[in-house]
Amino acid sequence: MADNVHELRQKPADTEKITINLGYVDLGHVDLMVREGFYSNRTDFIRTAIRNQLERHAEVVKESRARKSLDLGRRNYQPNLRCLNQSFP
């Protein structure tokens, strides 16, 4: 029967596991919020907190991406401009 078993390809994960360290007081507050029904579990609380922070800082992230995009474009064109400058003394 073991000859008929085929290992299936693993599905890529949609999420990634992280580890955080919280103090007892903060963790107690999280557990209280869960117990009171504001969140279904600790993970729900943490995901919501992270999403809220990302939303709060969305403009900063957007500006940073734009700066990095401009910087990358400059890096791509800068060597070409140097070659052109050297071609025309």
Backbone torsions as a table, in degrees:
resi	resn	phi	psi	omega
1	MET	NA	-31.9	179.5
2	ALA	-64.8	-23.3	178.9
3	ASP	-70.3	-22.9	-177.7
4	ASN	-89.0	-3.8	-176.6
5	VAL	-87.1	127.1	178.1
6	HIS	-117.4	134.1	178.5
7	GLU	-77.1	126.2	178.3
8	LEU	-80.5	150.6	176.9
9	ARG	-68.2	135.2	-179.6
10	GLN	-73.5	138.5	177.4
11	LYS	-75.8	134.1	177.8
12	PRO	-63.5	143.6	-177.1
13	ALA	-72.8	139.6	175.6
14	ASP	-86.4	-15.2	-179.1
15	THR	-132.3	165.8	176.6
16	GLU	-126.7	139.1	-177.7
17	LYS	-84.6	135.2	175.7
18	ILE	-127.1	163.3	177.3
19	THR	-120.6	134.6	175.4
20	ILE	-127.8	152.5	175.9
21	ASN	-109.8	123.7	177.5
22	LEU	-121.0	147.0	174.7
23	GLY	-71.5	163.2	-178.4
24	TYR	-60.3	-38.0	-178.1
25	VAL	-66.6	-48.3	179.3
26	ASP	-61.9	-44.5	179.1
27	LEU	-63.1	-36.5	176.0
28	GLY	-62.6	-39.8	177.6
29	HIS	-65.4	-40.8	178.0
30	VAL	-61.6	-48.5	-179.6
31	ASP	-61.1	-36.7	177.7
32	LEU	-63.6	-44.2	178.9
33	MET	-62.3	-38.3	177.8
34	VAL	-67.1	-47.1	-179.4
35	ARG	-60.3	-36.5	-179.3
36	GLU	-78.2	-4.5	174.8
37	GLY	90.1	7.1	178.0
38	PHE	-69.9	-30.3	179.5
39	TYR	-136.1	151.1	-177.1
40	SER	-75.5	-29.2	178.4
41	ASN	-164.3	179.1	-179.3
42	ARG	-61.0	-40.9	-179.0
43	THR	-60.6	-43.4	178.8
44	ASP	-59.7	-43.5	178.3
45	PHE	-60.7	-48.6	-176.5
46	ILE	-66.1	-43.5	178.1
47	ARG	-61.0	-43.2	179.4
48	THR	-62.9	-42.6	179.4
49	ALA	-62.9	-42.0	179.9
50	ILE	-65.9	-45.1	179.1
51	ARG	-61.2	-40.6	178.3
52	ASN	-62.2	-41.8	178.9
53	GLN	-66.3	-41.6	178.5
54	LEU	-63.0	-41.3	177.8
55	GLU	-65.4	-40.4	-179.5
56	ARG	-62.6	-34.7	-177.7
57	HIS	-106.2	20.0	-176.3
58	ALA	-58.2	-39.6	-177.9
59	GLU	-64.8	-40.9	178.9
60	VAL	-63.6	-42.4	179.1
61	VAL	-63.8	-42.2	179.6
62	LYS	-61.9	-45.0	179.2
63	GLU	-64.9	-39.4	179.6
64	SER	-64.6	-42.8	178.1
65	ARG	-62.3	-40.2	179.4
66	ALA	-64.4	-42.2	178.2
67	ARG	-62.5	-44.0	-179.6
68	LYS	-65.8	-36.1	177.8
69	SER	-65.3	-43.6	177.7
70	LEU	-64.3	-41.6	179.5
71	ASP	-63.2	-41.3	179.0
72	LEU	-64.7	-42.0	177.4
73	GLY	-62.1	-40.1	178.9
74	ARG	-63.9	-40.4	178.8
75	ARG	-63.9	-35.8	-179.9
76	ASN	-70.2	-36.4	-175.8
77	TYR	-91.1	-24.9	-175.0
78	GLN	-58.6	-46.7	177.9
79	PRO	-60.5	-36.4	178.3
80	ASN	-65.7	-38.8	179.3
81	LEU	-67.0	-37.6	177.4
82	ARG	-61.7	-43.5	178.1
83	CYS	-61.3	-41.9	179.3
84	LEU	-65.6	-41.2	178.9
85	ASN	-63.3	-38.0	179.3
86	GLN	-72.9	-26.2	-179.5
87	SER	-74.6	-26.2	-177.7
88	PHE	-118.0	88.9	-178.6
89	PRO	-72.0	NA	NA
